[in-house]
């Protein structure tokens, strides 16, 4: 766990992506709290989707880091295997939410879309983070 947190800390792009996803989910959460009646039901789905979004982003970054050290055929197989596993996990979580009623599967999906939104926001979060950093765009490790 400590090694994983260290790898996240050293991956500036991943942190910027997570910051964009966080902003997106905060906006969604505010809208849910203002405009919905079943606040806990909708928020539970969104929060689960957001947590899953963060886990998926770490998994994707980790998969890419491993894949670049493999040959072309091995990298392709590795990436496909990991992507399929992530897809199955997402499907299982959404189905479990739909069956259990513990949270809204649609807001869970909205939280998952934070991954895409975070990727689109990354150039903007990069500019923001660069203004507050010490001017060093390089990452050790």
C-alpha positions, 0 to 999 in steps of 0.5 A, spaced: 500 500 500 505 504 501 509 503 495 502 504 491 501 511 494 508 513 493 507 511 485 501 515 485 505 521 488 510 521 483 505 521 477 503 528 476 499 526 470 495 521 475 494 526 480 492 532 475 487 527 472 484 525 479 483 532 481 479 533 475 475 527 477 474 530 484 472 537 481 467 533 477 464 529 482 464 535 487 459 538 482 455 532 481 454 531 489 452 539 490 447 538 484 444 531 487 444 534 494 440 540 492 435 537 487 434 530 489 429 527 494 433 521 496 439 524 497 443 518 501 441 513 495 443 518 490 450 520 493 451 513 495 451 511 488 456 517 486 461 516 491 461 509 490 462 511 482 467 516 484 471 511 488 471 506 483 473 512 478 480 513 482 481 506 483 480 505 475 485 511 474 490 508 478 490 501 475 490 504 468 496 508 470 499 501 473 498 497 467 501 502 462 507 503 467 508 495 466 506 495 459 512 499 457 517 494 459 514 488 455 515 487 448 509 489 443 505 482 443 506 481 451 504 489 452 498 488 448 495 482 451 497 485 458 493 491 457 487 487 454 487 483 460 487 488 465 482 492 461 477 486 461 478 485 468 476 493 469 470 492 465 468 486 469 469 489 475 465 496 473 459 491 470 459 487 477 459 493 481 453 497 477 449 490 477 450 489 485 447 496 486 441 495 481 440 489 485 441 491 492 438 498 492 444 500 496 445 506 491 443 509 484 446 505 479 446 511 474 449 516 479 454 510 480 455 511 472 456 518 473 461 518 478 465 513 473 465 518 468 469 522 472 475 518 469 473 521 462 472 528 465 478 528 469 482 526 462 479 532 459 480 537 465 487 534 465 490 540 461 487 545 465 489 542 472 496 541 469 496 549 468 493 550 475 498 545 479 504 548 475 502 555 478 502 552 485 508 548 484 516 550 485 516 550 477 519 543 477 515 539 471 520 533 472 518 527 477 523 523 480 523 515 479 
